[in-house]
């Protein structure tokens, strides 16, 4: 199948339509893997500027047929090429015959254009049309199959294809290989000598003499390296040899293994080159020494202890440290215009003490249960308002100005922690999540990781008053980590125990070569973690090597789903497209989360998804200009040239992800041992390579709408210098939900149902298809997947876009399994727009139920995504009806902190209420997006009458 060039493997529907649109001729076609049925295919056919998609399904016997409507006899074929050949004839039930195959671009034409699927290579620079190859002539294989190895009697013309095919495969494998010199020897062999070995093999001579010569030449430099390593290993091994009597002849017979000619090459290898035999001998000796040396040293030391009756000193095991109570914290603030005061926060006792300088009474103690609201000013970053209840049923508002915004944030975090500790909730509503990423540079870490694990260093860092507050979840991602898996996990746990006095529990460890991700949680949260999944994806050479790729972990924390992805993408300033492709491959192939949501974009499967690692995006700027901006701390000028930001602006990668503000210097490429100097020149066999200082190490996240997530810190360390990368950290305040238990037991009375109703839905797809569509509705609050009818309105007058509409009669009324508003407020709906003929998704989205609860319908609008690409937009009106008597919802712990839009004067004495007037306050700007009243992408304005 791989050689049939009209077969494009697992490209997406969007990419397939783009290729056919570039081809432009009626009857142009290609075949790709089906996204909806495993083992099936999708036949995409262009006719009159529209793409028609047909599913090709296998039956129980493996025969293939094009899916037909009920009652029509399907034609079955043994192979896909047979099916394609049959439908090249007219009047076979398709909209037109298969006339012009659109072929995959050749591997040597690969431009690395991102987001195009692992099976596709764009032609030329990625801007021109895809190569259109005519149907094969009579002398060629009409099915596009590769050639078989010819026998001695085969015609010479068929033999000449073998070196070409092998050379093409080599190019497929080494487009990103650093071993260019070695591959040059191999290319020479494939071009000039493989034919000679092939002829010798056909005549019964299996020695492959020319291959042995090519390998010996390519590995010549390896001899000296192995000799040097082997000599050192032998010296160390002899140190631990048992004592030998001076008269013993054994001492005189010792001969270095590297000089021995008596070791035979491995069985089964037929080499005709003595240099290659000697190299194999040396490698075998190194392998033997490395595998036996540790056992030999251990045995020698044990024998020494026994022989000399030595007693090893006993190591006193210190008792595990008790959990440290949080110390009382003091803050100097201004009250009013000039009066000074001190705020003392005692988290353990649950009080805030206000001490004013030179006033009477000098001190006031405010219990945590009297604090009704904490309001952060946006106009003054260091100002906060405290709304407190009083005994006379009146509230009192007080404004405090801190020395800095960091001090204000520390004060707010301490009050938040106080509220959590003194709440009567059985399950947490707010947790803290730490995410760290570090390319360790294949060197061991320093003894202490304190600055990294406590978010101290450069950038938006934690204040010293809150730096040692333990987080609920730690997620550590590393690249080029040379430590063993167990050794690394034990080191992390020991480091956190030293810093936090807590024995963190391991949720998951996933590794891909030197790429590792570790998830640790507090012991009290271990029972709340369930449905843990891990996965990895290789994106190294030909997507088969794990030197580059990603590892991921997903799980449920009570009722909230989390996903974490740690990746190491392609390096090099010029490899932007390759990095984009790596991202696309990871997004498509990483198997995380609920398997029933496998058809949805990975970024929609989790309430919160965190993506981090050595993304390797560089700065497109001259190195001297970069260094000048770094010295002046002019980071905004550098961020304007950051490849990741530029690619995100083009919607190439990380669509709708968020990232904290970068206020720290580029984290790569430092001189090891210091953070004062960037080393931007690197000598390579192919010449001098420039590695400009860049923010390679990043942390991004994406959350469902109307959920609570706040980034409290984002920075890097400045004292961990073992690698050429600085460790990066970010901390998050995340709202979580519990496994809901209704107040009334099910079945205790007549159960009134809640319902989700739709007035209308309108969809705009970026597609050249004119297929009818339906909508699938997925949610944990539904017993099963629901489906709409076919769209009742359709417009494809604008080239490249398809506008669809559904009326309320063709949209299902959804009945959640529980009617409680508190439960429904935490739920989300996943929608998938699917074609009727292909049953494949054109795009998916996520809608929050919370904002639609009420008596009147609410408008919604959001983007559609598929395989990491934006594929359209959807808007409509929905209403969530709940039974009477169930409309009250309690305030969440994280909802008592709000933002003040304007710096207004404090309100006068007013009745106690849970929140200040709603017109002056809004929820956190990073948690709730602003309501949209129109299509926000200019590409959709054509449907709104905007020129």
BELFEN-V155802 format. One record per residue. N is the residue number from 1. PSI is psi as a letter, one per 20 degrees, with the letter a starting at -180 (NA if undefined). OMEGA is omega in radians with two decimals (NA if undefined). Layout:
[[N;PSI;OMEGA] [N;PSI;OMEGA]]
//
This chain:
[[1;h;-3.02] [2;h;-3.07] [3;i;3.11] [4;o;-2.92] [5;i;2.98] [6;i;3.08] [7;o;-3.00] [8;j;3.06] [9;c;-2.95] [10;k;3.06] [11;q;-3.11] [12;r;3.13] [13;h;3.14] [14;g;-3.14] [15;g;3.12] [16;g;3.13] [17;h;3.10] [18;g;3.12] [19;g;3.14] [20;h;3.11] [21;h;3.10] [22;h;3.10] [23;g;2.92] [24;i;-3.09] [25;p;3.06] [26;p;-3.12] [27;i;3.04] [28;p;-3.06] [29;r;2.97] [30;r;3.12] [31;p;3.09] [32;r;3.08] [33;q;3.06] [34;p;3.08] [35;i;-3.04] [36;h;-3.11] [37;p;3.13] [38;p;3.14] [39;i;3.12] [40;r;-3.12] [41;r;3.05] [42;p;3.09] [43;o;-3.09] [44;p;-2.98] [45;p;-3.12] [46;p;3.08] [47;p;3.13] [48;l;3.04] [49;j;3.09] [50;q;-3.12] [51;p;3.08] [52;p;-3.08] [53;p;3.12] [54;p;3.10] [55;p;3.06] [56;o;-3.00] [57;q;3.01] [58;q;3.05] [59;a;-3.08] [60;h;-3.13] [61;j;3.14] [62;j;3.11] [63;q;-3.07] [64;q;3.09] [65;q;3.06] [66;p;-3.11] [67;p;-3.12] [68;r;3.08] [69;r;-3.04] [70;p;3.10] [71;i;3.13] [72;p;-3.13] [73;p;-3.13] [74;q;3.07] [75;p;-3.05] [76;q;-3.12] [77;q;-3.11] [78;h;-3.10] [79;q;3.10] [80;g;3.06] [81;h;3.09] [82;g;3.14] [83;g;-3.12] [84;g;3.14] [85;g;-3.12] [86;h;-3.09] [87;j;2.98] [88;i;3.06] [89;q;-3.11] [90;r;3.04] [91;l;3.11] [92;j;3.09] [93;i;3.06] [94;r;-3.12] [95;h;3.03] [96;r;3.12] [97;q;3.08] [98;o;-3.00] [99;g;-2.97] [100;o;3.12] [101;p;3.04] [102;o;-3.00] [103;q;2.95] [104;q;3.03] [105;q;3.12] [106;q;-3.13] [107;h;-3.11] [108;i;3.06] [109;j;-3.06] [110;p;3.07] [111;i;-3.13] [112;k;-3.13] [113;p;-3.02] [114;q;3.00] [115;k;-3.04] [116;j;3.08] [117;q;-3.06] [118;h;-3.08] [119;i;-3.02] [120;p;3.00] [121;p;-3.13] [122;q;-3.13] [123;q;3.04] [124;c;-3.09] [125;i;-3.10] [126;i;-3.13] [127;h;-3.09] [128;r;-3.13] [129;q;3.07] [130;q;-3.12] [131;p;3.13] [132;o;-3.03] [133;p;3.14] [134;r;3.12] [135;q;-3.09] [136;q;3.09] [137;r;-3.11] [138;h;-3.11] [139;i;-3.12] [140;r;3.12] [141;o;-3.05] [142;i;-3.11] [143;i;3.11] [144;j;-3.11] [145;q;3.02] [146;r;-3.13] [147;q;3.03] [148;r;3.14] [149;p;-3.07] [150;q;3.01] [151;r;-3.11] [152;h;-3.11] [153;j;-3.10] [154;q;3.14] [155;q;-3.11] [156;h;-3.09] [157;h;-3.13] [158;h;-3.14] [159;h;-3.05] [160;i;3.13] [161;h;-3.04] [162;g;3.12] [163;h;-3.14] [164;g;-3.14] [165;g;-3.13] [166;h;3.12] [167;h;3.10] [168;g;3.11] [169;h;3.10] [170;g;3.12] [171;h;3.09] [172;h;-3.03] [173;h;-2.92] [174;j;-3.11] [175;h;3.09] [176;j;-3.08] [177;p;3.06] [178;i;-3.04] [179;m;-3.05] [180;h;-3.13] [181;g;3.14] [182;g;-3.12] [183;h;3.05] [184;g;3.05] [185;g;-3.10] [186;h;3.10] [187;h;3.09] [188;g;3.13] [189;g;-3.10] [190;h;-3.09] [191;h;-2.95] [192;h;-2.93] [193;i;-3.10] [194;h;3.14] [195;h;3.13] [196;g;3.08] [197;h;-3.14] [198;g;3.13] [199;h;3.11] [200;h;3.12] [201;g;3.12] [202;h;3.12] [203;j;3.02] [204;j;3.12] [205;o;-3.00] [206;j;-3.02] [207;h;-3.11] [208;l;-3.03] [209;g;-3.10] [210;h;3.07] [211;g;3.12] [212;g;3.14] [213;g;3.14] [214;g;3.12] [215;g;3.13] [216;g;3.11] [217;g;-3.10] [218;h;-3.06] [219;j;-3.04] [220;g;-3.12] [221;i;-3.11] [222;h;-3.12] [223;g;-3.07] [224;h;3.12] [225;g;-3.13] [226;h;3.10] [227;g;-3.13] [228;g;-3.14] [229;g;-3.09] [230;h;3.13] [231;g;3.12] [232;g;3.12] [233;g;3.12] [234;h;3.12] [235;g;3.13] [236;h;-3.14] [237;h;-3.13] [238;h;3.11] [239;h;-3.08] [240;j;3.04] [241;q;3.05] [242;q;3.14] [243;p;-3.12] [244;p;3.14] [245;q;3.14] [246;h;-3.13] [247;i;-3.07] [248;p;3.12] [249;i;-3.09] [250;h;-3.11] [251;h;-3.10] [252;i;-3.06] [253;i;-3.13] [254;p;3.14] [255;p;-3.13] [256;q;3.14] [257;h;-3.08] [258;i;3.13] [259;i;-3.06] [260;p;3.08] [261;j;-2.99] [262;i;3.12] [263;p;-3.08] [264;q;3.11] [265;r;-3.13] [266;q;3.14] [267;q;3.07] [268;i;3.14] [269;p;-3.12] [270;n;-3.11] [271;q;3.09] [272;j;-3.10] [273;o;-3.11] [274;h;3.11] [275;h;3.12] [276;h;3.07] [277;g;-3.13] [278;h;3.11] [279;g;3.10] [280;h;3.08] [281;g;-3.13] [282;g;3.13] [283;g;3.11] [284;h;3.14] [285;g;3.10] [286;g;3.12] [287;g;-3.14] [288;g;-3.11] [289;g;-3.12] [290;h;-3.09] [291;h;-3.07] [292;i;-3.01] [293;g;-3.12] [294;g;3.11] [295;h;-3.11] [296;g;3.14] [297;g;3.14] [298;g;-3.14] [299;g;-3.12] [300;g;-3.14] [301;h;3.10] [302;g;3.12] [303;h;3.10] [304;g;3.12] [305;g;-3.12] [306;g;-3.04] [307;h;-3.07] [308;j;3.09] [309;l;-3.13] [310;q;3.07] [311;p;3.11] [312;p;-3.13] [313;p;3.14] [314;p;-3.14] [315;o;3.13] [316;p;-3.14] [317;o;-3.12] [318;q;3.09] [319;q;-3.13] [320;p;-3.12] [321;q;3.09] [322;q;3.12] [323;p;-3.05] [324;p;3.03] [325;q;-3.11] [326;p;-3.10] [327;q;3.05] [328;p;-3.08] [329;q;-3.12] [330;q;3.13] [331;p;3.02] [332;p;-3.09] [333;r;2.99] [334;p;3.08] [335;p;-3.06] [336;b;-3.05] [337;h;-3.03] [338;i;-3.04] [339;p;3.12] [340;q;3.11] [341;r;3.08] [342;p;3.06] [343;p;3.10] [344;o;-3.09] [345;o;3.08] [346;n;-3.08] [347;h;-3.07] [348;g;3.14] [349;i;3.09] [350;l;-3.12] [351;q;2.98] [352;p;-3.12] [353;p;3.12] [354;o;3.13] [355;o;-3.14] [356;q;-3.14] [357;p;3.02] [358;k;3.12] [359;r;-3.14] [360;p;-0.05] [361;q;-3.03] [362;i;-2.98] [363;q;3.09] [364;p;-3.14] [365;p;-3.12] [366;o;3.06] [367;q;-3.07] [368;h;-3.12] [369;i;3.08] [370;i;3.12] [371;o;-3.07] [372;h;-3.01] [373;q;3.04] [374;o;-3.02] [375;p;3.10] [376;p;3.07] [377;p;3.05] [378;h;-3.12] [379;h;3.09] [380;o;-2.97] [381;i;-3.11] [382;j;-3.02] [383;q;3.13] [384;q;3.09] [385;p;3.11] [386;p;3.10] [387;o;-3.04] [388;q;3.07] [389;q;3.09] [390;r;-3.06] [391;h;-3.11] [392;k;3.09] [393;j;3.07] [394;q;3.10] [395;q;-3.13] [396;p;3.13] [397;p;3.11] [398;p;3.12] [399;p;3.11] [400;p;3.09] [401;p;-3.09] [402;r;3.12] [403;h;-3.11] [404;r;3.09] [405;h;3.13] [406;g;3.11] [407;h;3.10] [408;g;3.14] [409;h;3.11] [410;g;3.10] [411;g;-3.14] [412;h;3.13] [413;h;3.12] [414;g;3.09] [415;h;3.08] [416;g;3.12] [417;h;3.10] [418;g;3.12] [419;g;-3.12] [420;g;-3.08] [421;h;-3.06] [422;j;3.07] [423;q;-3.14] [424;j;-3.09] [425;p;3.08] [426;h;-3.10] [427;q;-3.11] [428;q;3.03] [429;i;-3.08] [430;p;3.10] [431;r;3.07] [432;p;-3.10] [433;p;3.06] [434;p;3.07] [435;p;3.11] [436;q;3.07] [437;q;-3.10] [438;p;2.93] [439;o;-2.98] [440;i;3.06] [441;k;3.10] [442;k;3.07] [443;q;3.13] [444;q;3.13] [445;r;3.03] [446;r;-3.11] [447;h;-3.07] [448;p;3.03] [449;k;-2.99] [450;g;-3.09] [451;h;-3.14] [452;g;-3.05] [453;i;3.08] [454;j;3.01] [455;l;3.11] [456;q;-3.12] [457;c;-3.08] [458;q;3.13] [459;b;3.10] [460;n;-3.00] [461;r;3.11] [462;q;3.02] [463;q;-3.09] [464;h;3.14] [465;h;-3.12] [466;i;-3.04] [467;h;-3.07] [468;j;2.99] [469;p;-3.07] [470;q;3.08] [471;q;3.14] [472;h;-3.11] [473;p;3.00] [474;p;3.08] [475;o;-3.05] [476;o;3.07] [477;p;3.12] [478;q;3.04] [479;q;-3.10] [480;l;3.14] [481;o;-3.06] [482;i;-3.13] [483;q;3.03] [484;q;-3.06] [485;g;-3.11] [486;g;-3.14] [487;g;-3.11] [488;g;-3.14] [489;g;3.13] [490;h;3.12] [491;g;3.12] [492;g;-3.13] [493;g;3.13] [494;h;3.13] [495;g;3.14] [496;h;3.11] [497;h;3.10] [498;g;-3.07] [499;h;-2.97] [500;i;-3.09] [501;k;3.14] [502;p;3.03] [503;n;-3.13] [504;q;-3.12] [505;q;-3.14] [506;o;3.06] [507;g;-3.08] [508;q;2.98] [509;p;3.09] [510;p;-3.06] [511;q;2.97] [512;n;-3.02] [513;d;-3.09] [514;j;3.07] [515;p;-3.04] [516;q;2.99] [517;p;-3.14] [518;p;3.09] [519;p;-3.13] [520;q;3.13] [521;q;3.02] [522;q;-3.11] [523;h;-3.09] [524;i;3.13] [525;i;-3.03] [526;h;-3.14] [527;i;-3.12] [528;i;-3.12] [529;p;3.11] [530;r;3.07] [531;l;-3.14] [532;p;3.07] [533;q;3.06] [534;q;-3.13] [535;r;3.08] [536;q;3.14] [537;p;3.08] [538;p;3.06] [539;j;3.10] [540;b;-3.06] [541;p;3.12] [542;k;-3.13] [543;k;3.13] [544;i;-3.14] [545;q;-3.08] [546;j;3.06] [547;h;3.00] [548;q;-3.13] [549;b;-3.06] [550;q;2.98] [551;q;-3.08] [552;q;3.08] [553;p;3.03] [554;q;3.12] [555;r;3.00] [556;p;2.94] [557;o;-2.95] [558;d;-3.09] [559;j;-3.09] [560;p;-3.12] [561;p;3.13] [562;q;3.00] [563;p;3.14] [564;p;-3.13] [565;p;3.05] [566;p;-3.04] [567;q;3.02] [568;o;-3.03] [569;r;-3.06] [570;q;-3.10] [571;r;3.11] [572;p;-3.11] [573;h;-3.06] [574;j;-3.02] [575;k;-3.12] [576;g;-3.14] [577;h;3.12] [578;h;3.09] [579;g;3.08] [580;h;3.13] [581;h;3.06] [582;g;3.13] [583;g;3.14] [584;g;3.13] [585;g;3.13] [586;g;-3.13] [587;h;-3.08] [588;h;-2.94] [589;i;-3.09] [590;p;-3.06] [591;n;-3.13] [592;q;3.05] [593;a;-3.12] [594;p;-3.10] [595;h;3.11] [596;i;3.10] [597;j;-3.10] [598;h;3.13] [599;i;-3.12] [600;q;3.04] [601;p;-3.11] [602;h;-3.08] [603;i;3.12] [604;i;-3.03] [605;i;-3.02] [606;q;3.01] [607;g;3.11] [608;p;3.09] [609;p;3.11] [610;p;-3.10] [611;p;-3.01] [612;r;3.11] [613;a;3.03] [614;n;-3.10] [615;h;2.99] [616;j;3.04] [617;p;-2.99] [618;a;3.07] [619;p;3.10] [620;m;-3.10] [621;q;3.09] [622;q;-3.02] [623;h;-3.14] [624;h;3.07] [625;h;3.10] [626;g;-3.11] [627;h;3.11] [628;g;3.13] [629;h;-3.14] [630;g;3.14] [631;h;-3.13] [632;i;-3.10] [633;k;3.10] [634;m;-3.01] [635;h;-3.12] [636;h;3.10] [637;h;3.11] [638;h;-3.11] [639;h;3.08] [640;h;3.12] [641;j;-3.13] [642;p;-3.07] [643;h;-3.14] [644;g;3.10] [645;g;-3.14] [646;g;3.14] [647;h;3.08] [648;h;3.10] [649;h;3.09] [650;j;-3.09] [651;k;3.11] [652;h;-3.09] [653;q;3.02] [654;l;3.13] [655;p;3.07] [656;j;2.99] [657;r;3.06] [658;q;3.05] [659;q;3.09] [660;r;3.11] [661;p;3.13] [662;o;3.12] [663;k;3.11] [664;q;-3.07] [665;r;3.09] [666;p;-3.01] [667;j;-3.11] [668;q;0.13] [669;o;-3.08] [670;q;2.92] [671;p;-3.13] [672;p;-3.13] [673;i;3.13] [674;r;2.99] [675;j;-3.11] [676;i;-2.99] [677;p;2.98] [678;p;3.05] [679;o;-3.00] [680;i;3.06] [681;p;-3.14] [682;p;-3.13] [683;p;3.11] [684;q;3.09] [685;h;-3.11] [686;i;-3.14] [687;a;-3.13] [688;p;-3.14] [689;p;-3.14] [690;p;3.04] [691;n;-3.08] [692;q;3.05] [693;p;-3.02] [694;q;3.00] [695;m;-3.14] [696;h;-2.97] [697;o;-2.97] [698;q;3.07] [699;p;3.12] [700;r;3.10] [701;q;3.09] [702;p;-3.07] [703;q;3.06] [704;q;3.13] [705;q;3.09] [706;k;2.97] [707;r;-3.05] [708;o;3.02] [709;p;-3.12] [710;p;3.08] [711;o;-3.10] [712;i;3.09] [713;q;3.09] [714;o;-3.09] [715;a;3.14] [716;r;3.10] [717;r;3.07] [718;j;-3.11] [719;j;3.06] [720;o;-2.88] [721;j;-3.10] [722;h;-3.10] [723;r;3.03] [724;i;3.00] [725;q;2.99] [726;p;3.06] [727;q;-3.13] [728;q;-3.12] [729;q;2.99] [730;q;3.10] [731;q;-3.02] [732;q;2.96] [733;o;-2.96] [734;p;3.04] [735;p;-3.14] [736;r;-3.14] [737;q;3.12] [738;r;2.99] [739;o;-2.91] [740;p;3.04] [741;o;-3.10] [742;q;-3.14] [743;h;3.09] [744;p;-3.11] [745;p;3.09] [746;p;3.13] [747;i;-3.14] [748;i;3.12] [749;r;3.10] [750;p;-3.02] [751;o;3.04] [752;p;-3.05] [753;q;2.92] [754;q;3.12] [755;q;3.08] [756;o;-3.06] [757;q;-3.13] [758;p;3.03] [759;h;3.10] [760;q;3.02] [761;p;3.11] [762;p;-3.07] [763;p;2.99] [764;p;-3.12] [765;p;2.99] [766;n;-3.06] [767;q;3.03] [768;j;3.09] [769;q;3.00] [770;k;-3.09] [771;q;2.92] [772;q;-3.07] [773;r;2.98] [774;r;-3.09] [775;p;3.00] [776;p;-3.13] [777;o;3.11] [778;q;3.02] [779;q;3.05] [780;i;3.13] [781;i;3.10] [782;q;3.14] [783;h;-3.13] [784;r;3.14] [785;p;3.10] [786;q;-3.06] [787;p;3.09] [788;r;2.97] [789;a;3.09] [790;q;-3.14] [791;q;-3.10] [792;i;3.13] [793;q;-3.12] [794;p;3.13] [795;p;3.10] [796;k;-3.11] [797;h;3.14] [798;p;-3.12] [799;p;3.09] [800;i;-3.13] [801;q;3.08] [802;p;3.14] [803;p;-3.08] [804;q;3.11] [805;q;3.08] [806;p;3.03] [807;r;-3.09] [808;h;-3.11] [809;h;-3.09] [810;j;3.11] [811;p;-3.06] [812;q;2.94] [813;p;-3.06] [814;p;3.13] [815;o;3.10] [816;q;-3.07] [817;h;3.08] [818;q;-3.07] [819;i;-3.05] [820;p;3.11] [821;h;3.12] [822;h;3.09] [823;g;-3.08] [824;h;-3.13] [825;i;3.13] [826;j;-3.03] [827;q;3.10] [828;q;3.07] [829;p;3.02] [830;p;-3.14] [831;p;3.10] [832;p;3.12] [833;o;-3.04] [834;q;3.08] [835;q;-3.11] [836;g;-3.08] [837;g;-3.02] [838;i;-3.05] [839;k;3.13] [840;q;-3.01] [841;p;2.98] [842;i;-3.14] [843;q;-3.13] [844;q;3.10] [845;r;3.14] [846;p;3.11] [847;q;3.08] [848;p;3.12] [849;h;-2.98] [850;g;-3.02] [851;i;-3.12] [852;i;3.13] [853;p;-3.14] [854;r;-3.05] [855;i;-3.09] [856;q;-3.14] [857;q;3.12] [858;q;3.13] [859;q;3.05] [860;q;3.05] [861;p;3.10] [862;r;-3.14] [863;q;3.01] [864;q;3.14] [865;q;2.99] [866;p;3.13] [867;l;3.05] [868;i;-3.14] [869;q;3.01] [870;p;-3.04] [871;j;3.13] [872;a;-3.10] [873;q;3.14] [874;q;3.05] [875;r;-3.12] [876;a;-3.12] [877;p;3.12] [878;q;3.13] [879;p;3.08] [880;o;3.13] [881;p;3.07] [882;q;-3.13] [883;q;3.10] [884;q;-3.10] [885;i;-3.13] [886;k;-3.03] [887;i;3.14] [888;p;3.05] [889;q;3.13] [890;q;-3.14] [891;p;3.10] [892;q;3.13] [893;h;-3.09] [894;i;-3.13] [895;i;-3.13] [896;i;3.00] [897;p;-3.12] [898;r;3.10] [899;q;3.10] [900;p;-3.14] [901;g;-3.10] [902;q;3.13] [903;m;-3.09] [904;r;3.10] [905;q;3.11] [906;q;3.14] [907;q;3.08] [908;r;3.14] [909;p;-3.06] [910;q;3.11] [911;q;3.11] [912;p;3.09] [913;q;-3.06] [914;h;-3.12] [915;q;2.97] [916;r;-3.08] [917;p;-3.03] [918;h;-3.09] [919;i;-3.12] [920;i;-3.05] [921;q;2.97] [922;r;-3.13] [923;r;-3.05] [924;p;-3.07] [925;h;-3.12] [926;i;-3.10] [927;g;-3.08] [928;o;3.12] [929;q;3.09] [930;q;3.12] [931;p;-3.12] [932;p;3.12] [933;i;-3.13] [934;r;3.09] [935;p;-3.04] [936;i;3.10] [937;p;-3.11] [938;h;-3.13] [939;h;-3.09] [940;i;-3.08] [941;i;-3.14] [942;h;3.12] [943;i;-3.11] [944;j;3.12] [945;j;3.13] [946;p;-3.10] [947;NA;NA]]
//
